[in-house]
Amino acid sequence: MKFFNVLGGVLLIGAAGVGGAWYAWGRDLPSVSDLDVLEYSGQTRVYDRAGSLVGTLSPSLSSGGSVNRNLLKASQISPWLQKAVVTSEDRRFYQHHGVDYIGIARGLVKGVLKNDLEGGSSITQQVVKNTLLADLQGARTPERKFKEAILAFQLERNFNKDQILNAYLNVIYWGDGGSSDIIGAGGAAHAYFRKEASELNLAESVYLTTLIPAPNSRYKSFQAYRPLMKDLLSRMVEDGQITQAEANAAWKTPIYPAGWRIGWNDDGTLRSAVLERPSRLGENLTLLEGVRRYPNQYYLQAVEKELLPIIGRKALYAGGRIYTGMSAQAQAAAEQASRGADLPDGATLGAALVRPDSGEVLALVGQKLTDGRPGDWNNATQARRQVGSSIKPLLYTLALQKGWKQSDTVLDAPISGTYQPMNYDRRWTGRYVTMRYSLDHSLNLPTVRIGQELGVPTFEAKLRELGLTPPADGGLSLTIGTLEASPLQMAAAYATFANGGLYYAPSLVRRVEDPRGKVLYTRPAPTPRRVWDAQTAWLGLDMLRGVVNDLTPAQGGLATRAQIPGWPVGGKTGTTNDIKDLWFAGVTPTVAGAVWVGRQEGGSLPAWAYSGEIPTPIWQQAVAGALQGQSPVSFREPPGITYRVVRQVNMAFRADQADQEPVARDGSGGTRSGFFPRRNTPAQAPAPQVQDTPGQDTRGQDLATPDTPPDTQPDSALPDDPSTGVGVQDIPALPDGGQDGSAQDGAAQNGGAQDGGAQDAAGQSGAGQDGAPQPFPDPAPPEPLPDSDLPAAIPDPAPPEPLPDPDELTPLPGTPAPSPDEIQPLN
């Protein structure tokens, strides 16, 4: 009776322990249905907008931080390797139901005696560990072992043994391949023996199997681990996997793993073994990947992510057809621009191109492409990086929407209050500069004053309309770039300048069919949201075109390298604090896009890295390639626009504003008419704080570039500034704390992404520093600023030209027509 009482108590305690473990760890388990890729039956074909095949989708399996997208079926893997792995890793694989209790008991003993909970995992558990529980990163904890066991039982109920073994052989880590890990039997066969996995003989299969527990150390010690091969061959004979004769023959078979020079005796013993070139593993893997080249990988990856929540994994990988909005020409051009990009050491990139008239994604590149396998992280869609000065056109266009004119002037002088941004070169002119001038030179001080006057909440609301997510505590630093976004998000936001003010959410997939041709999904007609009226969008576009065309490189032009011969182009550079992120976002009539450059892990780029010289040419090459072969067309100008030459720059205006006096603003909300605002009481203009340093290069950076030297003589002796039209003697007193009170969050006042040169009061380097400091130039007669894209006089309205899209698919069946009063298709 006492025995049964004790037994009952033990069982009760055990049940309580299991119940507690389930309560703590078992309620948030992933679903084994996520591994239904084990059942994949065919390759899903993906087509571009012209109906041409651009790639196939196959499921991927992860192994910790790595992913294998080249899954092999059992028939593509040597049966010798399959048998060797079962004998080595899980001899009772075909007898247990997911968990090997004998192995667990052995592992628990090992854990008690050696404080090591590793060991005892079945092949099924290892599949779970390397896929469903990869986020635990192999942690040796009771939680992981408990979850492994539960999910292993579930996996065995859903899949047969051959499927599970095949998954294991596709997901297992087989060593360091240099630029990428060696994952799966296919990669291992190529890396170690330069052959297909199906071609491995018994000796090679046994060698690869003995590497699995510690591939990097065992590979480097061939002679020390050679006896393991004999031991494994003997156990395979015991298990009935091979005959003794086959084992003897395999022992005597010479093998030559990559990088090793080995001398063999006839009896299978070694004469010599020297590791000469361990780098051969990576070289062999690169040769394999060089053949595959992974074309269009990032676009295909994004297609997967878009469709998974819509049709599910089984339908996605069942072997049907997917029709997308990709332009094969644009994708190839973007990939070529990535391969040819001249980046700082350790930097990578992300690029996205979209059609302004639909939001369809034309091209995506998620990394700097090389000859090796691209990384799996897609910077074009997944990354969120501070955008620096590339946010400024959105703020300036918001001001134009509120009735401002690009000829209106804003004070370029320090700001009162706790938030103390600076221009990049830590100088200011103390003058009222036009909005056009301020954006052309990416000045921070006037930009922040615009934000003060419009109000940060108003700007945040506009950013949300444009598909962007402003930070909760951005404050005034938001106006110069603390917003985080992906290149695809920025491309979609900029597209509104090219299509008359309509925001389209980016989309990739048009239609999905199953293997029998049944339509599983048809994309609804793109539904736009009006974010700018047509005239405002045109005025913002006119300013963007000014950034690209107003200034020559010698004059400090920020984006001259974005110009595409024959095509009108507008865009803006951007850089963030400590040169961590470089941007260019821009538009043409048929393509909008954005490029980001930076370090994947974060951190500063070299001081010589300018956004006008690194991401801008990448954008230009990608977009020019996408447009190649098309006849250039113009942006569609809406009615009610006219032009005036202001300070030698041809600017667009609403017709009813064209002859109005410019308004001078200082951020306080007060305004003064004309280029020469006066004050009631004299006040000294603020003087720049940095001495001249002649001879520095300007090279198209995002600089505050004043036109006159620092004030060194009485106001009355100084001439008027020919660019701004403001006499120094006419500078009004600085406003007293004219900041938007809602933007004074102390957490947001330390600079943030201060492109163009902002620094906080503590002297931290500012974001958006798209260039190096330069001196005030000596006074010189003004030169006409080139603007080949704009007419010199008021143009006559011209009929709109259709946008070319020679590879356009026929409209999808059943697609509802857009509302004619809202959507104005460009083709």
C-alpha positions in Angstrom: 0.0 0.0 0.0 2.8 2.3 0.9 4.4 1.6 -2.5 1.3 2.6 -4.4 1.0 5.8 -2.3 4.6 6.7 -3.2 4.0 5.9 -6.8 0.8 8.0 -6.8 2.7 10.9 -5.3 5.4 10.6 -7.9 2.9 10.5 -10.7 1.0 13.5 -9.2 4.2 15.5 -9.0 5.1 14.5 -12.5 1.7 15.5 -13.8 1.9 18.8 -12.0 5.4 19.4 -13.5 4.2 18.7 -17.0 1.1 20.9 -16.4 3.3 23.7 -15.2 5.7 23.4 -18.1 2.7 23.5 -20.5 1.3 26.6 -18.7 4.7 28.3 -18.9 5.9 27.3 -22.4 3.2 25.3 -24.3 0.5 27.9 -24.9 2.4 30.0 -27.5 3.9 27.2 -29.6 4.2 27.8 -33.4 2.1 25.7 -35.7 3.6 22.7 -37.5 1.5 23.7 -40.4 4.2 26.3 -41.1 6.3 23.4 -42.3 3.8 22.3 -44.9 6.6 23.1 -47.3 7.6 19.5 -46.7 4.7 18.6 -49.0 5.7 20.9 -51.9 4.8 19.3 -55.2 6.1 21.6 -57.8 7.6 25.0 -58.6 5.4 28.0 -58.8 6.2 30.1 -61.8 6.3 33.9 -61.6 5.7 36.2 -64.6 6.4 39.9 -65.1 3.9 42.5 -66.4 4.5 41.5 -70.0 3.8 37.8 -69.2 7.5 36.7 -69.4 8.8 34.1 -66.9 11.1 35.8 -64.4 11.5 33.1 -61.8 10.1 30.3 -59.7 9.1 30.1 -56.0 10.1 27.2 -53.9 9.7 27.0 -50.1 12.6 27.8 -47.8 13.7 26.3 -44.6 15.7 28.2 -42.0 18.7 26.9 -40.0 19.2 29.4 -37.2 20.1 32.7 -39.0 20.4 31.1 -42.4 17.9 30.1 -45.0 18.0 27.4 -47.7 15.9 28.2 -50.7 17.3 25.4 -52.9 15.4 22.5 -51.4 16.1 19.0 -52.8 13.7 16.1 -52.9 14.6 12.7 -51.6 15.3 11.5 -55.1 18.0 14.3 -55.5 19.9 13.2 -52.4 22.2 10.1 -52.4 20.6 7.2 -50.5 24.0 6.5 -49.0 23.9 9.9 -47.3 20.3 9.3 -46.1 21.3 6.0 -44.5 24.5 7.3 -42.9 22.6 10.3 -41.4 20.0 8.0 -39.8 22.6 5.7 -38.3 24.7 8.6 -37.0 22.1 11.0 -35.8 19.0 8.9 -34.8 19.3 5.1 -35.0 15.8 4.7 -33.7 14.3 7.2 -36.1 12.0 4.8 -37.8 10.8 3.4 -34.5 10.0 6.4 -32.3 7.1 8.9 -32.7 9.2 12.1 -32.7 11.0 11.7 -29.4 13.6 9.1 -28.6 13.0 8.4 -24.9 16.3 6.4 -24.6 18.2 9.3 -26.1 16.4 11.7 -23.8 17.4 9.6 -20.8 21.0 9.6 -22.0 20.8 13.3 -22.4 19.3 13.9 -18.9 22.1 11.8 -17.4 24.6 13.9 -19.3 22.9 17.0 -18.2 23.0 16.0 -14.5 26.6 14.8 -14.6 28.1 17.4 -17.0 25.6 20.3 -16.7 24.9 20.0 -20.4 21.3 19.7 -21.6 22.3 19.1 -25.2 22.1 15.6 -26.5 19.3 13.1 -27.1 17.5 15.0 -29.8 15.9 13.0 -32.5 16.0 14.0 -36.2 12.5 15.2 -35.8 13.4 17.4 -32.9 16.3 18.8 -34.8 14.0 19.7 -37.7 11.8 21.5 -35.1 14.8 23.3 -33.5 16.2 24.5 -36.8 12.9 25.7 -38.2 10.0 26.4 -35.9 12.2 27.2 -32.9 15.0 28.9 -34.8 14.3 32.1 -32.9 15.6 30.5 -29.7 19.0 30.3 -31.4 19.8 26.8 -30.1 19.5 27.9 -26.4 20.3 24.9 -24.1 17.3 25.3 -21.9 14.5 23.1 -20.5 12.1 25.4 -22.3 13.5 24.6 -25.7 13.7 20.9 -25.0 10.1 20.9 -23.8 8.9 22.7 -26.9 11.0 20.5 -29.1 9.3 17.4 -27.7 5.7 18.7 -28.1 6.3 20.0 -31.6 8.1 16.8 -32.6 5.0 14.7 -31.7 2.8 17.1 -33.7 5.2 16.9 -36.7 5.2 13.1 -36.7 1.4 13.2 -36.8 1.4 15.5 -39.8 4.2 14.2 -41.9 5.8 10.8 -42.7 9.3 9.8 -41.8 10.7 10.3 -45.3 9.4 13.8 -45.4 10.9 14.6 -42.1 14.3 13.1 -43.0 14.3 15.1 -46.2 13.6 18.3 -44.4 16.5 17.5 -42.0 18.9 17.0 -44.9 17.8 20.3 -46.4 18.1 22.4 -43.2 21.2 21.1 -41.4 24.2 23.3 -41.1 27.3 21.9 -42.7 30.0 24.5 -42.1 31.3 27.9 -42.9 31.3 28.7 -46.6 33.0 32.1 -46.3 30.4 34.7 -47.5 27.5 32.3 -46.7 26.9 29.2 -44.6 26.9 25.8 -46.1 23.2 24.7 -45.6 21.7 21.4 -46.7 22.9 18.4 -48.5 23.0 20.2 -51.9 25.3 22.9 -50.5 27.5 20.4 -48.7 28.0 18.2 -51.8 29.1 21.2 -53.9 31.2 22.8 -51.2 33.2 19.7 -50.1 33.2 17.6 -53.4 32.0 19.9 -56.2 29.2 17.5 -57.2 25.5 17.1 -56.9 24.1 15.6 -53.7 22.7 12.6 -55.8 26.2 11.8 -56.9 27.8 11.3 -53.5 29.3 7.8 -53.0 29.2 5.9 -49.7 32.7 7.1 -48.5 31.8 10.8 -49.3 28.4 10.4 -47.6 30.0 8.9 -44.5 32.6 11.7 -44.4 29.9 14.4 -44.6 27.8 12.7 -41.9 30.7 12.7 -39.5 31.1 16.4 -39.9 27.5 17.3 -38.8 28.1 17.6 -35.0 31.0 20.1 -35.4 31.7 20.8 -39.1 34.2 23.6 -38.8 36.5 21.9 -36.4 36.2 18.5 -37.8 36.9 19.7 -41.4 40.2 21.2 -40.3 41.4 17.9 -38.6 40.9 15.2 -41.2 43.4 12.8 -39.8 42.1 13.1 -36.2 38.5 12.4 -37.2 39.2 9.7 -39.8 38.5 6.9 -37.3 34.9 8.2 -36.9 34.2 7.1 -40.5 35.2 3.5 -39.7 33.1 3.6 -36.6 30.1 4.9 -38.6 30.5 2.3 -41.3 30.5 -0.5 -38.7 27.3 0.8 -37.1 25.7 1.0 -40.5 26.5 -2.7 -41.0 25.0 -3.5 -37.6 21.8 -1.6 -38.5 21.5 -3.5 -41.8 21.9 -0.3 -43.8 25.0 -1.7 -45.8 26.8 -4.9 -46.1 30.3 -5.6 -44.7 31.7 -5.7 -48.2 30.3 -2.3 -49.0 31.7 -1.0 -45.7 35.2 -2.4 -46.6 35.1 -0.9 -50.1 34.0 2.5 -48.8 36.9 2.5 -46.2 39.4 2.0 -49.0 37.8 4.5 -51.4 40.0 7.6 -51.6 38.2 10.9 -51.0 39.5 14.4 -51.4 37.5 17.1 -49.5 38.0 20.6 -51.0 41.2 22.3 -49.8 42.9 19.1 -48.6 45.9 17.4 -50.3 45.7 13.7 -49.2 47.9 10.7 -49.9 46.2 7.3 -49.5 47.4 3.7 -49.0 45.6 0.8 -50.6 44.2 -0.4 -47.3 42.5 3.0 -46.6 45.1 4.4 -44.3 46.7 7.8 -44.8 50.2 8.5 -46.0 49.7 12.3 -45.6 46.9 14.9 -45.1 47.6 18.6 -45.5 45.0 21.4 -45.4 46.2 23.8 -48.0 43.3 26.0 -49.0 40.3 26.0 -46.6 38.9 28.8 -48.7 38.1 26.3 -51.4 34.8 25.5 -49.5 33.6 29.1 -50.1 34.9 29.1 -53.6 33.1 26.0 -54.6 29.9 27.4 -53.0 30.3 30.6 -54.9 30.7 28.6 -58.2 27.4 26.9 -57.5 25.7 30.2 -56.6 27.4 31.9 -59.6 25.6 29.4 -61.9 22.2 30.1 -60.2 22.9 33.8 -59.7 19.6 34.2 -57.9 18.1 36.6 -60.4 15.2 38.7 -59.2 15.5 37.2 -55.7 14.3 40.2 -53.7 11.3 40.8 -55.9 10.3 37.1 -55.6 10.9 37.2 -51.9 8.6 40.2 -51.6 5.9 38.4 -53.7 6.0 35.6 -51.2 5.5 37.9 -48.3 2.6 39.7 -50.0 0.8 36.4 -50.9 1.4 34.3 -47.9 -1.4 35.9 -45.8 -3.7 36.0 -48.8 -3.6 32.4 -50.2 -1.5 30.5 -47.7 1.7 28.4 -48.1 0.3 25.3 -49.7 -1.4 27.2 -52.5 1.7 29.4 -52.9 4.1 26.5 -53.4 1.7 24.2 -55.2 3.1 24.9 -58.7 0.7 27.5 -60.1 1.3 30.8 -61.8 1.8 34.3 -60.4 1.5 37.4 -62.5 3.2 40.5 -61.1 3.7 44.2 -61.9 7.5 43.7 -62.3 9.3 45.2 -65.2 12.0 42.7 -66.1 13.9 45.6 -67.7 13.7 47.7 -64.6 14.6 44.8 -62.3 17.7 44.0 -64.4 18.7 47.6 -64.5 18.3 47.9 -60.7 20.4 44.8 -60.1 23.1 46.0 -62.5 23.2 49.3 -60.7 23.6 47.4 -57.4 26.4 45.2 -58.7 28.2 48.2 -60.1 27.7 50.5 -57.1 30.9 51.9 -55.6 30.1 51.8 -51.9 32.3 52.4 -48.8 33.7 49.2 -47.3 31.1 47.3 -45.3 28.2 49.2 -46.7 25.1 47.7 -48.5 22.0 49.2 -50.1 18.3 48.9 -50.8 16.5 50.2 -53.9 12.8 50.3 -55.0 11.2 51.5 -58.2 7.4 52.0 -58.6 4.9 53.2 -61.3 3.5 56.5 -60.3 0.1 55.8 -62.0 -0.7 52.6 -60.1 1.7 52.0 -57.3 2.9 48.7 -58.9 6.4 47.8 -57.9 8.7 47.6 -60.9 11.9 46.5 -59.2 13.3 45.7 -55.8 16.9 45.1 -54.8 17.6 44.4 -51.1 21.4 44.3 -50.9 24.6 45.2 -52.6 24.8 42.3 -55.1 28.1 40.4 -55.6 29.0 37.1 -57.2 28.0 35.2 -54.0 24.6 34.4 -52.8 22.7 37.5 -51.7 21.7 37.9 -48.1 18.1 37.1 -47.2 17.4 40.5 -45.5 15.6 42.8 -48.0 16.5 46.4 -47.3 14.2 47.6 -50.0 11.1 46.5 -48.0 12.1 45.4 -44.5 14.6 48.1 -43.4 13.5 51.2 -41.6 16.2 53.8 -41.7 16.1 57.6 -40.9 15.6 59.5 -44.1 17.5 62.7 -43.5 16.8 65.6 -45.9 14.9 63.5 -48.3 11.9 64.3 -46.1 12.2 68.1 -46.7 10.3 68.1 -50.1 7.3 66.7 -48.2 7.4 69.6 -45.7 7.9 72.2 -48.3 5.0 70.9 -50.4 2.8 70.9 -47.4 3.7 74.6 -47.0 2.7 75.2 -50.7 -0.5 73.4 -50.0 -1.2 75.9 -47.2 -0.8 78.8 -49.6 2.9 79.5 -49.5 4.9 80.3 -52.6 8.3 78.9 -53.4 9.4 82.6 -53.8 8.4 83.3 -50.1 11.4 83.8 -47.9 12.4 82.2 -44.6 14.9 83.4 -42.1 18.2 81.5 -42.2 19.4 82.2 -38.6 19.6 80.3 -35.3 16.4 79.4 -33.6 15.2 80.5 -30.1 14.4 77.8 -27.7 15.9 74.5 -26.3 16.1 72.8 -29.7 19.2 74.2 -31.5 19.7 72.6 -35.0 22.4 73.9 -37.3 23.1 74.0 -41.0 25.6 71.4 -42.0 28.6 73.8 -42.1 27.5 75.4 -38.8 27.0 78.7 -40.6 24.0 80.8 -41.3 23.5 83.8 -43.6 21.3 85.8 -41.2 19.1 86.5 -44.3 15.7 85.7 -45.6 16.2 83.1 -48.3 13.6 81.8 -50.7 12.0 78.4 -50.1 13.5 77.4 -53.5 17.0 78.4 -52.4 16.6 76.7 -49.0 15.7 73.4 -50.6 18.3 73.7 -53.3 20.9 74.0 -50.6 19.2 71.8 -48.1 19.3 74.4 -45.3 18.2 73.1 -42.0 17.4 76.4 -40.2 14.8 77.7 -42.6 13.3 74.2 -42.8 12.8 74.0 -39.1 11.2 77.4 -39.1 8.8 76.2 -41.8 8.0 73.3 -39.5 7.5 75.7 -36.6 5.0 77.7 -38.5 3.0 74.8 -40.0 3.1 72.8 -36.8 4.5 69.4 -36.2 1.1 67.7 -35.7 0.1 69.0 -39.2 3.2 67.6 -40.7 2.8 64.3 -38.9 -0.7 63.9 -40.3 0.5 64.5 -43.8 3.2 61.9 -43.5 0.6 59.4 -42.4 -1.4 60.2 -45.5 1.7 59.4 -47.5 2.1 55.9 -46.0 4.8 56.9 -43.6 4.9 56.5 -39.8 6.4 59.4 -37.9 8.0 58.7 -34.5 6.0 59.4 -31.4 8.5 61.9 -30.1 10.0 63.4 -33.2 9.3 67.0 -32.5 10.8 69.6 -34.8 13.7 67.2 -35.6 11.1 65.4 -37.7 11.3 68.2 -40.3 14.9 67.4 -41.1 14.7 63.7 -41.1 14.2 61.6 -38.0 11.4 59.7 -39.8 12.3 56.0 -40.4 11.2 54.5 -43.7 12.1 51.8 -46.3 13.1 52.7 -49.8 9.7 51.3 -51.1 7.8 53.6 -48.7 9.8 56.6 -49.9 9.4 55.7 -53.5 5.6 55.5 -53.0 5.5 58.9 -51.2 7.6 60.6 -53.9 5.4 59.1 -56.7 2.7 61.5 -55.6 4.7 64.3 -57.2 4.6 62.6 -60.6 0.9 61.6 -60.8 -0.9 64.8 -59.8 -1.1 64.2 -56.0 -2.4 60.6 -55.6 -1.0 58.1 -53.2 -1.1 54.4 -54.2 -0.2 51.8 -51.7 2.7 49.7 -53.3 1.6 46.3 -54.8 3.4 43.5 -56.5 0.9 40.8 -57.5 -1.8 41.1 -60.1 -3.2 37.6 -60.3 -2.6 34.1 -59.0 -3.7 30.8 -60.7 -3.4 27.3 -59.4 -1.8 24.5 -61.5 -5.1 24.0 -63.4 -5.5 27.6 -64.2 -8.2 28.4 -61.6 -7.8 32.0 -60.4 -7.0 32.0 -56.7 -6.5 35.8 -56.3 -7.0 38.9 -58.4 -5.7 42.2 -57.1 -8.4 44.8 -56.7 -8.1 47.9 -58.9 -5.5 50.2 -57.4 -7.4 52.7 -55.2 -5.6 56.0 -54.8 -5.9 58.5 -51.9 -5.6 62.1 -52.8 -2.8 63.7 -50.7 -2.1 66.8 -52.7 -4.3 68.8 -55.1 -2.9 68.7 -58.6 -1.5 72.2 -58.5 0.3 71.6 -55.2 1.8 68.4 -56.5 3.1 70.3 -59.5 4.6 73.1 -57.4 6.3 70.5 -55.2 7.6 68.7 -58.4 8.9 72.0 -59.7 11.0 72.4 -56.5 12.2 68.8 -56.8 13.3 69.5 -60.3 15.1 72.6 -59.1 17.2 70.5 -56.7 18.4 68.4 -59.7 18.8 71.2 -62.2 19.1 74.7 -60.6 22.8 74.4 -59.5 25.8 73.1 -61.3 28.2 70.9 -59.4 30.6 73.9 -59.0 27.7 75.8 -57.4 27.1 73.1 -54.9 24.3 71.2 -56.8 23.1 68.4 -54.6 21.7 66.0 -57.2 23.1 66.8 -60.6 24.1 63.2 -60.9 20.5 62.2 -61.0 20.0 63.8 -64.4 18.9 61.4 -67.2 19.5 62.8 -70.7 16.2 63.6 -72.5 14.0 63.0 -69.4 12.7 65.4 -66.8 13.9 64.4 -63.4 13.3 65.7 -59.8 14.6 64.4 -56.6 16.3 65.0 -53.2 19.3 63.7 -51.4 19.4 62.9 -47.7 21.9 62.0 -45.0 21.5 61.3 -41.3 23.5 61.9 -38.1 27.1 60.8 -38.3 26.7 59.8 -41.9 24.9 56.6 -41.0 22.4 56.7 -43.9 22.6 58.0 -47.4 19.5 58.5 -49.5 18.3 59.6 -52.9 14.6 59.7 -53.8 13.3 60.9 -57.1 10.8 60.8 -59.9 10.4 60.8 -63.7 7.1 60.8 -65.5 6.9 57.0 -65.5 9.2 55.8 -62.7 9.5 56.9 -59.1 12.2 55.4 -56.9 14.4 55.6 -53.8 17.9 54.2 -52.9 19.3 53.8 -49.4 23.0 53.1 -48.6 24.4 52.3 -45.2 25.8 49.6 -43.0 23.5 46.7 -42.3 24.4 46.6 -38.6 24.3 50.4 -38.4 27.2 52.7 -37.8 28.9 55.6 -39.5 30.2 55.7 -43.1 33.4 57.6 -43.9 33.4 61.3 -43.9 33.8 61.5 -47.6 30.6 59.6 -48.2 28.1 62.1 -49.8 24.5 61.3 -50.7 25.0 63.2 -54.0 27.8 60.9 -55.0 26.8 57.4 -53.7 23.1 56.6 -53.8 22.2 59.3 -56.4 24.2 57.6 -59.3 22.8 54.2 -58.3 19.3 55.7 -58.6 20.2 57.3 -62.0 21.6 54.1 -63.4 18.6 52.0 -62.3 16.0 54.5 -63.6 17.8 55.2 -66.8 18.0 51.5 -67.5 14.3 51.1 -66.7 13.5 53.9 -69.2 15.9 52.7 -71.9 14.2 52.3 -75.3 11.2 54.5 -74.4 10.5 57.9 -76.0 10.9 60.6 -73.4 7.7 62.2 -72.2 6.9 65.2 -70.0 5.2 65.4 -66.6 1.5 66.4 -67.0 1.1 70.0 -66.0 -2.3 70.8 -64.5 -4.4 73.9 -65.5 -3.9 77.1 -63.5 0.0 77.0 -63.4 2.1 79.8 -64.6 5.8 80.8 -64.3 7.8 83.8 -63.2 11.6 84.3 -63.1 12.5 85.2 -59.5 16.1 86.0 -58.7 17.2 84.3 -62.0 15.3 81.1 -61.3 12.2 80.1 -63.3 9.6 79.1 -60.7 6.1 77.7 -61.0 3.2 79.4 -59.4 -0.5 79.1 -59.1 -1.8 81.6 -61.6 -3.7 83.6 -59.0 -0.5 83.9 -56.8 2.1 84.6 -59.5 2.2 88.3 -59.1 1.7 88.5 -55.4 4.5 89.9 -53.2 6.8 87.3 -51.6 6.1 86.8 -47.9 8.9 86.8 -45.4 8.5 84.3 -42.6 10.6 83.6 -39.5 8.7 80.6 -38.1 6.8 82.6 -35.5 3.6 82.8 -37.6 4.1 86.5 -38.3 4.7 87.6 -41.9 6.1 90.5 -43.8 5.5 91.3 -47.4 8.2 91.6 -50.0 11.8 90.6 -50.3 12.9 93.4 -48.0 11.2 92.9 -44.7 11.8 95.8 -42.3 11.7 96.0 -38.5 10.6 98.8 -36.2 13.7 98.8 -34.1 17.2 98.1 -35.4 18.8 94.9 -34.5 22.1 93.3 -35.3 22.0 90.4 -37.7 23.4 87.2 -36.2 27.0 86.6 -37.5 28.2 83.3 -38.7 30.4 81.5 -36.1 32.9 79.8 -38.4 35.8 81.5 -40.0 36.3 81.2 -43.8 38.5 78.3 -45.0 39.2 78.9 -48.7 39.6 76.3 -51.3 37.3 73.4 -50.1 35.5 71.3 -52.6 31.8 71.6 -53.1 31.1 68.5 -55.2 27.3 68.4 -55.1 26.8 68.0 -51.4 23.8 68.9 -49.3 25.3 72.2 -48.1 24.2 75.5 -46.7 26.1 77.7 -49.2 25.7 81.4 -48.4 26.5 83.9 -51.2 28.4 86.5 -49.2 31.3 86.5 -46.7 30.6 87.0 -43.0 29.5 90.4 -41.9 32.7 92.4 -41.3 31.6 95.9 -41.9 28.6 98.1 -41.0 25.3 97.0 -42.4 24.9 100.1 -44.6 28.1 99.2 -46.4 27.0 95.7 -47.5 25.2 95.1 -50.8 22.0 93.3 -51.2 22.2 89.6 -51.6 21.5 88.9 -55.3 20.2 85.4 -54.6 17.8 86.2 -51.8 17.1 89.8 -52.7 17.5 90.8 -49.1 19.7 93.7 -47.9 21.6 92.9 -44.8 20.5 96.2 -43.3 16.9 95.0 -43.7 17.1 91.9 -41.5 14.5 92.0 -38.8 15.1 91.1 -35.2 15.0 87.4 -34.5 11.7 86.1 -33.2 11.4 85.4 -29.5 10.9 81.7 -29.2 8.6 81.3 -32.1 8.5 77.5 -31.9 5.5 75.3 -32.0 4.9 74.4 -28.4 3.7 71.0 -29.4 7.2 70.3 -30.8 9.1 71.0 -27.7 9.4 67.5 -26.4 12.7 67.3 -24.6 13.2 63.8 -25.8 13.2 65.0 -29.4 15.5 68.0 -29.1 18.9 66.4 -29.5 19.4 66.7 -33.1 17.9 63.6 -34.6 18.4 63.2 -38.3 19.6 66.7 -39.0 20.3 66.6 -42.7 21.9 69.7 -44.2 24.0 70.2 -41.1 21.8 70.5 -38.0 23.5 70.1 -34.7 22.0 70.2 -31.3 23.0 72.6 -28.5 25.4 70.0 -27.1 27.3 70.0 -30.4 26.3 66.5 -31.6 26.9 66.0 -35.3 23.8 66.6 -37.3 21.9 64.3 -39.6 21.6 64.9 -43.3 25.1 66.1 -43.7 25.4 65.5 -47.4 28.7 67.2 -47.8 31.7 68.9 -46.1 31.9 72.5 -44.8 32.8 75.1 -47.4 33.6 78.8 -47.0 31.6 81.8 -47.9 32.6 82.7 -51.5 33.8 86.1 -52.5 31.1 88.3 -54.0 30.7 87.8 -57.7 28.2 88.8 -60.4 25.3 86.3 -60.3 25.3 83.7 -63.0 22.0 82.5 -64.6 21.1 79.2 -63.1 20.4 76.4 -65.6 17.0 74.9 -65.7 16.7 73.1 -69.1 13.5 71.4 -68.1 11.5 74.6 -67.5 10.4 77.2 -70.1 11.8 80.7 -69.9 8.4 82.2 -70.4 4.9 81.3 -69.6 4.2 78.2 -71.6 1.1 77.5 -73.6 -0.8 74.5 -72.4 0.0 71.4 -74.3 -2.1 68.3 -74.7 -1.1 65.5 -72.4 1.1 62.7 -73.9 0.4 59.1 -73.0 3.0 57.3 -71.0 4.6 54.3 -72.7 4.3 50.9 -71.3 4.9 48.6 -74.2 5.0 45.5 -72.0 1.7 46.1 -70.2 -0.4 43.1 -69.5 -4.0 43.2 -70.6 -6.4 44.4 -67.9 -7.3 41.8 -65.4 -10.8 40.3 -65.9 -13.5 41.7 -63.6 -11.4 44.6 -62.5 -13.7 47.5 -61.6 -13.1 50.8 -63.3 -11.6 53.6 -61.2 -13.6 56.7 -60.4 -12.9 59.2 -63.3 -13.1 62.2 -61.0 -10.3 60.9 -58.8 -8.0 58.7 -60.8 -6.3 60.2 -63.8 -4.3 57.4 -65.5 -1.2 58.4 -67.2 -1.4 55.9 -70.0 
